[in-house]
Amino acid sequence: MMARMWQPQPGDPRRRPSKRGALFLVLGSLAVIIVTLTVFGPPRSSRPATRSSASPSPSASLAPSASLAKAETACYARQPADGDIYVRQLAPGSPWSAEQIERGNWDWDATTGQCLSSVQVQMLTAPAVAGICTQVGYVSQNPGYDVNATPAAPLKDVAAQKGPAC
């Protein structure tokens, strides 16, 4: 006699997640990573910096970090770089989606030591893998754009884009 394998029934909490649920899980995780990188910047290296054999004076070693801290403070104090932006994305197996990011502030990139606009941050953090396209456009240049439309309509004016699927 052959044993019957267990089959999940509709409504059973132990049933397998649908492909759509798995896609939302993957896209949600990707969104969390992008937001985290946007807010906190890319991870910093845990390796100590290499030092030369000559020992610099204490004031010389403090100068770069003090000037970087000053530059970072100045970055956040700048007037808004650009207005609100739309971010339109395509991921494999899902339709185009869009969101409005309401900020025109500058962000400090600790890795490069540069002050970046919100468009530059989006392009820096956008994945460049097969099947993905990220497009950014200014709200002021795309009047009447509906971020809730599914699939998201093309932007009339694209400020920047990244990804092989663009």
Order of alpha helices (4+ residues) and beta strands (2+ residues): alpha-alpha-beta-beta-beta-beta-alpha-beta-beta
